[in-house]
Amino acid sequence: MSRNLVWYCLKKLLLFFLSMLLLSLAVFCAAHFAPGDPLVSYYGERAEKLTPEERAQAEERLGLYDPLHTQYLRWLSNALRGDFGMSYKYKTGVLEVIGKRLNNTLLLGGTGFLLIFLLSPVLGILCARFEDKPLDRLLCWAGSLSSCIPEFWLSLTLILVFSVWLRLLPSSGAYAVGKAGDWESRLTHLILPLAVVVLSHLWYYAYMIRNQLLEEVRANYVLLAKTKGLSRRQILLRHCLRNVLPPYFSMMAVAVPHILGGTYVVETVFSYPGLGALSYESARNQDTHLLMALCLLSGGAVMLCSMLAQAVNERVDPRTRSGGGMEVERRG
């Protein structure tokens, strides 16, 4: 058993590193051939005034004059030692730039994920409890409407209503000027972006919980529970919910990159100083080193969450393991 576990972990690690290697190569090539000028990111408006000789010297100094494969191998060699290079725009280390923005994204994305994780079962249970009744129809209608609205459009609408018309909430930033340590200011700036993140993803998972509960309600064991005199609420909470929650946990592990992608869009619209807005800036300015690190960070999070979801599924249902179906068939 221990040998199989070690071999399983080694295969997962090898797959993870190969995937990260292919991702880094794809992003590096895409960033190189994308339109834009890295010298503009580094020098700003002065790049347009550089003479051909000065431009050639600048490109050689930044390593842009070398062939593409040489640039990639140099970057890969440094990255394996923990050095992801310097940001052209911020003139400082890439990891330092990301570190200053990471907390903001974790606060927004983590809080949004937690609210979605907790509220989805509540809404799903309510809808299943009052199936085809006014409350269920109202929640289904409101949830479908909110999930179909694009995140950028919903963000602009909330800014227009609560920031421009009512002047109740700020429209951008993570805190007021000079109040980085003021949690009241941070929470005020977090309301609108967090509302968009939650509203855009909540109903998708709540609707899945609702449908799974309704499937359980129509199972044979529920008929037996009804003959014992249990109410619909007791059946849902005591019996059906037990069968729905394990796959829900693995589903939420897969949901992390889904919610993370939505968080990046929201950050860009609200000018929220997180990794999403930073990714957009690095891609627009062709800040290659910063873009590489951000893509690898996001891609690594997606892969780790997918592997975690697979591990949870295999723990809950052994038939999903590699070769599990063969063993079950032989035993049968």
C-alpha positions as CSV (number, residue, x, y, z in Angstrom):
1,M,0.0,0.0,0.0
2,S,2.8,2.4,0.9
3,R,4.7,1.6,-2.3
4,N,1.5,2.3,-4.4
5,L,1.0,5.6,-2.5
6,V,4.6,6.7,-3.2
7,W,4.3,5.8,-6.9
8,Y,0.9,7.6,-7.1
9,C,2.5,10.8,-5.6
10,L,5.5,10.6,-7.9
11,K,3.3,10.3,-11.0
12,K,1.2,13.3,-9.8
13,L,4.3,15.4,-9.2
14,L,5.8,14.5,-12.6
15,L,2.6,15.4,-14.3
16,F,2.4,18.7,-12.4
17,F,6.0,19.7,-13.4
18,L,5.6,18.7,-17.0
19,S,2.3,20.7,-17.2
20,M,4.0,23.7,-15.7
21,L,6.9,23.4,-18.1
22,L,4.6,23.3,-21.1
23,L,2.6,26.2,-19.7
24,S,5.7,28.4,-19.2
25,L,6.8,27.6,-22.8
26,A,3.4,28.5,-24.3
27,V,3.1,31.7,-22.3
28,F,6.7,32.8,-23.1
29,C,6.2,32.3,-26.9
30,A,2.8,34.0,-26.8
31,A,4.2,37.0,-24.9
32,H,7.1,37.2,-27.3
33,F,5.0,37.3,-30.5
34,A,2.2,39.5,-29.0
35,P,2.0,43.1,-30.3
36,G,3.8,45.6,-28.1
37,D,7.2,46.8,-27.1
38,P,8.9,45.8,-23.9
39,L,11.0,48.9,-24.0
40,V,7.9,51.0,-23.7
41,S,7.1,49.2,-20.5
42,Y,10.7,49.7,-19.2
43,Y,11.4,53.3,-20.4
44,G,7.9,54.7,-20.8
45,E,7.5,57.5,-23.2
46,R,11.3,57.9,-23.5
47,A,11.3,54.7,-25.6
48,E,9.9,56.6,-28.6
49,K,12.9,59.0,-28.5
50,L,15.6,56.3,-28.5
51,T,17.9,56.2,-31.5
52,P,18.4,52.9,-33.3
53,E,21.8,52.5,-31.6
54,E,20.3,53.2,-28.1
55,R,17.4,50.8,-28.8
56,A,19.8,48.0,-29.8
57,Q,21.9,48.6,-26.7
58,A,18.8,48.6,-24.5
59,E,17.5,45.4,-26.0
60,E,20.9,43.8,-25.5
61,R,21.1,44.9,-21.9
62,L,17.6,43.4,-21.2
63,G,18.4,40.2,-23.1
64,L,15.9,40.9,-25.8
65,Y,18.4,40.7,-28.6
66,D,19.1,37.0,-28.0
67,P,17.2,34.3,-29.9
68,L,13.9,33.2,-28.4
69,H,15.1,29.8,-27.3
70,T,18.1,31.3,-25.6
71,Q,15.9,33.8,-23.7
72,Y,13.6,31.0,-22.6
73,L,16.4,28.7,-21.4
74,R,18.0,31.6,-19.5
75,W,14.6,32.4,-17.9
76,L,14.0,28.7,-17.0
77,S,17.4,28.3,-15.5
78,N,16.9,31.4,-13.3
79,A,13.3,30.3,-12.4
80,L,14.5,26.9,-11.2
81,R,16.7,28.8,-8.7
82,G,13.8,30.9,-7.5
83,D,14.7,34.0,-9.6
84,F,11.8,35.0,-11.8
85,G,13.5,38.1,-13.1
86,M,12.7,41.8,-12.8
87,S,9.5,43.6,-13.8
88,Y,10.1,46.0,-16.7
89,K,7.5,48.4,-15.5
90,Y,8.1,48.4,-11.7
91,K,11.9,48.0,-11.9
92,T,11.9,45.5,-9.1
93,G,11.8,41.8,-8.5
94,V,8.7,40.0,-9.9
95,L,8.0,38.1,-6.6
96,E,8.2,41.4,-4.7
97,V,5.6,43.0,-7.0
98,I,3.3,39.9,-6.8
99,G,3.7,39.8,-3.0
100,K,2.3,43.3,-2.6
101,R,-0.9,42.4,-4.6
102,L,-1.4,38.8,-3.4
103,N,-3.1,39.7,-0.1
104,N,-5.8,41.8,-1.9
105,T,-6.6,38.9,-4.3
106,L,-6.7,36.4,-1.5
107,L,-9.0,38.6,0.5
108,L,-11.4,39.2,-2.4
109,G,-11.3,35.7,-3.9
110,G,-11.1,33.8,-0.6
111,T,-14.0,35.7,0.9
112,G,-16.0,35.2,-2.3
113,F,-15.2,31.5,-2.4
114,L,-16.2,31.0,1.3
115,L,-19.5,32.8,0.8
116,I,-20.3,30.7,-2.3
117,F,-19.3,27.5,-0.5
118,L,-21.6,28.3,2.5
119,L,-24.5,29.9,0.7
120,S,-24.9,27.4,-2.2
121,P,-26.1,24.5,0.0
122,V,-28.5,26.8,1.8
123,L,-30.1,28.0,-1.4
124,G,-30.2,24.5,-2.8
125,I,-31.9,23.1,0.3
126,L,-34.5,25.9,0.3
127,C,-35.3,25.3,-3.4
128,A,-35.6,21.6,-2.9
129,R,-37.6,22.0,0.3
130,F,-40.2,24.2,-1.5
131,E,-40.0,22.6,-4.9
132,D,-42.3,24.3,-7.5
133,K,-43.6,26.7,-4.9
134,P,-43.3,30.5,-5.1
135,L,-40.0,30.7,-3.2
136,D,-38.4,28.0,-5.4
137,R,-39.6,29.8,-8.5
138,L,-38.4,33.2,-7.3
139,L,-34.9,31.9,-6.3
140,C,-34.6,30.0,-9.6
141,W,-35.6,33.1,-11.6
142,A,-33.3,35.5,-9.7
143,G,-30.4,33.0,-9.7
144,S,-30.7,32.4,-13.4
145,L,-30.8,36.1,-14.1
146,S,-27.7,36.9,-12.0
147,S,-25.7,34.0,-13.4
148,C,-26.4,35.0,-17.0
149,I,-25.3,38.6,-16.6
150,P,-21.6,39.1,-17.7
151,E,-19.4,40.1,-14.8
152,F,-18.0,43.2,-16.4
153,W,-21.6,44.4,-17.2
154,L,-22.8,43.7,-13.7
155,S,-19.7,45.5,-12.3
156,L,-20.4,48.6,-14.3
157,T,-24.1,48.6,-13.4
158,L,-23.3,48.4,-9.6
159,I,-20.8,51.2,-10.0
160,L,-23.3,53.3,-11.8
161,V,-26.0,52.8,-9.1
162,F,-24.1,52.7,-5.9
163,S,-21.1,54.9,-6.7
164,V,-22.4,57.4,-9.2
165,W,-26.1,57.8,-8.5
166,L,-26.3,57.0,-4.7
167,R,-22.7,57.8,-3.8
168,L,-22.8,55.2,-1.1
169,L,-19.8,53.0,-2.0
170,P,-16.4,53.6,-3.7
171,S,-16.0,52.6,-7.3
172,S,-12.3,51.6,-7.4
173,G,-9.3,50.7,-5.3
174,A,-8.9,48.4,-2.2
175,Y,-8.8,51.3,0.3
176,A,-8.9,55.0,0.6
177,V,-5.7,57.0,0.1
178,G,-3.4,56.7,3.1
179,K,-5.7,54.1,4.8
180,A,-4.1,50.8,3.9
181,G,-4.3,49.6,7.5
182,D,-7.9,50.8,8.0
183,W,-10.2,47.7,7.9
184,E,-13.3,49.8,7.7
185,S,-12.0,51.4,4.5
186,R,-11.0,48.0,3.1
187,L,-14.4,46.5,3.8
188,T,-16.2,49.4,2.2
189,H,-14.1,49.0,-1.0
190,L,-14.7,45.3,-0.9
191,I,-18.5,45.3,-1.0
192,L,-19.1,45.9,-4.7
193,P,-16.4,43.6,-6.1
194,L,-17.4,40.9,-3.6
195,A,-21.0,41.2,-4.6
196,V,-20.1,40.7,-8.3
197,V,-18.0,37.6,-7.5
198,V,-20.7,36.0,-5.4
199,L,-23.7,36.8,-7.6
200,S,-21.9,35.6,-10.7
201,H,-21.1,32.1,-9.4
202,L,-23.5,31.4,-6.5
203,W,-26.5,30.2,-8.4
204,Y,-24.5,27.8,-10.6
205,Y,-23.5,25.7,-7.6
206,A,-26.8,26.2,-5.7
207,Y,-28.7,24.9,-8.7
208,M,-26.5,21.8,-8.8
209,I,-27.2,21.2,-5.1
210,R,-30.9,21.6,-5.8
211,N,-31.0,19.1,-8.6
212,Q,-29.0,16.6,-6.8
213,L,-31.2,16.8,-3.7
214,L,-34.3,16.4,-5.9
215,E,-32.8,13.3,-7.4
216,E,-32.2,11.9,-4.0
217,V,-35.7,12.8,-2.9
218,R,-37.1,10.5,-5.6
219,A,-34.9,7.6,-4.6
220,N,-36.3,4.4,-3.1
221,Y,-34.9,4.9,0.4
222,V,-36.8,8.1,0.7
223,L,-40.1,6.3,0.3
224,L,-39.1,4.1,3.2
225,A,-38.3,7.2,5.3
226,K,-41.7,8.7,4.4
227,T,-43.5,5.5,5.6
228,K,-41.8,6.1,9.0
229,G,-43.4,9.5,9.3
230,L,-40.4,11.7,8.6
231,S,-41.2,15.1,7.2
232,R,-39.6,16.4,3.9
233,R,-37.3,18.7,5.9
234,Q,-36.1,15.8,8.0
235,I,-35.5,13.7,5.0
236,L,-33.6,16.4,3.2
237,L,-31.3,17.2,6.1
238,R,-30.8,13.8,7.7
239,H,-30.6,11.6,4.6
240,C,-30.4,13.3,1.2
241,L,-27.8,15.9,2.3
242,R,-25.4,13.2,3.4
243,N,-25.2,11.8,-0.1
244,V,-24.9,15.2,-1.8
245,L,-22.2,16.9,0.3
246,P,-19.2,14.6,-0.5
247,P,-19.4,15.2,-4.3
248,Y,-20.1,18.9,-3.5
249,F,-16.8,19.2,-1.7
250,S,-14.9,17.8,-4.6
251,M,-16.9,20.0,-7.0
252,M,-15.9,23.1,-5.0
253,A,-12.2,22.1,-5.3
254,V,-12.6,22.3,-9.0
255,A,-14.5,25.6,-8.6
256,V,-11.4,27.4,-7.3
257,P,-10.0,28.3,-10.7
258,H,-13.5,29.1,-12.0
259,I,-14.0,31.7,-9.2
260,L,-10.4,32.8,-9.5
261,G,-10.9,33.7,-13.2
262,G,-14.0,35.7,-12.3
263,T,-12.1,37.5,-9.6
264,Y,-9.5,38.6,-12.1
265,V,-12.2,40.2,-14.3
266,V,-13.8,42.0,-11.4
267,E,-10.4,43.3,-10.3
268,T,-9.8,44.8,-13.7
269,V,-13.1,46.6,-13.9
270,F,-13.0,48.0,-10.3
271,S,-9.2,48.8,-10.6
272,Y,-8.8,46.6,-7.5
273,P,-5.0,46.3,-6.9
274,G,-4.8,42.5,-7.1
275,L,-3.3,39.9,-9.3
276,G,-6.1,40.2,-11.9
277,A,-5.4,43.9,-12.6
278,L,-1.7,43.2,-12.4
279,S,-2.1,40.4,-15.1
280,Y,-3.9,42.7,-17.4
281,E,-1.2,45.4,-17.0
282,S,1.6,43.0,-17.6
283,A,0.0,41.6,-20.7
284,R,-0.8,45.0,-22.1
285,N,2.7,46.4,-21.4
286,Q,4.4,43.1,-22.5
287,D,6.1,42.9,-19.1
288,T,7.2,39.3,-19.9
289,H,8.8,38.3,-16.6
290,L,5.8,39.5,-14.5
291,L,3.4,37.9,-16.9
292,M,5.2,34.6,-16.8
293,A,5.2,34.5,-13.0
294,L,1.5,35.4,-12.8
295,C,0.5,32.8,-15.4
296,L,2.5,30.1,-13.6
297,L,1.0,31.1,-10.3
298,S,-2.6,30.9,-11.7
299,G,-1.9,27.7,-13.7
300,G,-0.3,26.0,-10.7
301,A,-3.3,26.9,-8.6
302,V,-5.7,25.4,-11.2
303,M,-3.6,22.2,-11.5
304,L,-3.3,21.7,-7.8
305,C,-7.0,22.2,-7.3
306,S,-7.8,19.7,-10.1
307,M,-5.5,17.2,-8.5
308,L,-7.1,17.8,-5.1
309,A,-10.6,17.3,-6.5
310,Q,-9.5,14.1,-8.1
311,A,-8.0,12.9,-4.8
312,V,-11.2,13.7,-3.0
313,N,-13.3,11.9,-5.7
314,E,-11.1,8.8,-5.4
315,R,-11.4,9.0,-1.6
316,V,-15.2,9.2,-1.8
317,D,-15.7,6.8,-4.6
318,P,-12.9,4.1,-5.0
319,R,-14.3,3.2,-8.4
320,T,-12.8,6.4,-9.8
321,R,-9.3,5.2,-9.0
322,S,-7.0,4.0,-11.8
323,G,-7.8,0.4,-12.2
324,G,-10.5,0.6,-9.6
325,G,-13.2,-0.5,-12.1
326,M,-11.2,-3.6,-13.1
327,E,-10.9,-4.6,-9.4
328,V,-14.6,-4.2,-8.8
329,E,-15.4,-6.2,-11.9
330,R,-13.1,-9.0,-10.9
331,R,-14.6,-9.1,-7.4
332,G,-18.1,-9.2,-8.9
